Amino acid sequence: MKGAILPGNSTVVFEEFPVPTPGHGQVLVRTKSSTICGSDIRAIYREHLGKGPEGYQNVIAGHEPCGQVVATGPGCKRFKEGDRVIVYHISGCGVCHDCRMGYMISCSSEY
């Protein structure tokens, strides 16, 4: 499979990666679309706050993908092959006011 990585020096490189096998309770999603977020752009231009752009080097860029489940691992009960899915990278605690209102991105819990 192809992936875009950020090797540094304000560059983006496409590379081939092995197709992973889903583990217990996991799914493999064929990505149809994915966003490049502000944190990815800041990493490219070396303006990322926090861990620093080096933390992004040589990993596949982008998040918030959507696609289709192409394989399921053992113990996966909620999804099946062919399901269309989105992957949201923030789960929240599910208990605080913001989470109960559906705003997991604003979760106020420390956990």
C-alpha positions in Angstrom: 0.0 0.0 0.0 1.2 3.6 -0.6 1.6 6.1 2.2 2.7 9.7 2.3 5.4 10.3 4.9 7.1 13.5 6.2 10.9 12.8 6.2 11.8 16.4 7.1 13.2 19.4 5.2 9.6 20.5 4.2 9.1 17.5 1.9 6.5 14.8 1.4 7.4 11.4 0.0 5.2 8.6 -1.2 6.4 5.1 -0.2 5.2 1.5 -0.3 4.3 -0.2 3.0 3.3 -3.8 3.7 -0.5 -4.3 4.1 -1.1 -4.9 7.8 -3.1 -7.9 9.2 -5.8 -6.8 11.7 -5.3 -8.1 15.2 -7.9 -9.2 17.8 -10.9 -6.8 17.6 -9.4 -4.7 14.8 -10.3 -4.0 11.2 -8.3 -3.2 8.1 -9.8 -0.2 6.2 -9.0 0.6 2.6 -8.8 4.4 2.8 -10.9 6.2 0.2 -10.1 9.7 1.5 -8.1 11.3 4.3 -7.4 14.8 5.4 -4.1 16.6 6.0 -4.7 18.6 9.1 -3.1 21.8 10.4 -0.8 19.7 12.6 0.5 17.9 9.5 1.1 21.2 7.7 2.9 22.6 10.8 5.1 19.5 10.9 6.0 19.9 7.2 6.9 23.6 7.8 8.6 22.8 11.2 6.1 24.9 13.2 4.5 22.1 15.1 4.0 22.7 18.8 4.4 20.0 21.5 6.6 17.1 20.6 8.0 18.8 17.6 8.1 17.9 13.9 10.6 15.2 14.4 7.8 13.1 16.0 6.1 13.1 12.6 9.0 11.9 10.6 8.7 8.7 8.7 5.1 8.0 9.8 2.1 8.0 7.4 0.7 11.5 7.4 -3.0 12.4 7.6 -5.8 11.4 9.9 -9.6 11.4 9.9 -9.8 8.9 7.1 -12.9 7.3 5.6 -13.0 4.1 3.7 -14.3 0.5 3.5 -13.5 -2.5 5.8 -11.6 -5.1 3.8 -10.7 -7.5 6.6 -11.6 -8.1 10.2 -9.5 -9.6 13.0 -10.6 -12.4 15.4 -13.1 -11.2 17.9 -14.3 -8.3 15.8 -18.1 -8.2 16.3 -19.2 -4.7 15.4 -17.9 -4.4 11.8 -17.9 -6.7 8.8 -16.2 -6.7 5.4 -17.7 -4.1 3.1 -18.9 -1.7 5.9 -18.2 1.9 5.1 -16.5 3.7 8.0 -14.9 6.9 9.2 -12.1 6.9 11.7 -12.3 9.6 14.4 -9.1 10.0 16.4 -10.6 11.4 19.5 -12.8 9.2 21.8 -13.4 11.3 24.9 -14.4 10.0 28.3 -18.2 9.7 27.5 -19.0 11.0 30.9 -18.2 14.8 31.1 -20.8 17.4 30.0 -19.1 18.0 26.6 -18.9 14.3 25.8 -22.6 13.7 26.7 -23.5 16.6 24.4 -21.5 14.9 21.5 -18.5 17.2 21.6 -15.8 14.6 22.4 -13.1 16.9 21.0 -13.8 19.2 23.9 -13.6 16.5 26.6 -12.7 18.0 29.9 -11.7 14.8 31.6 -8.0 14.0 32.3 -8.6 10.3 31.4 
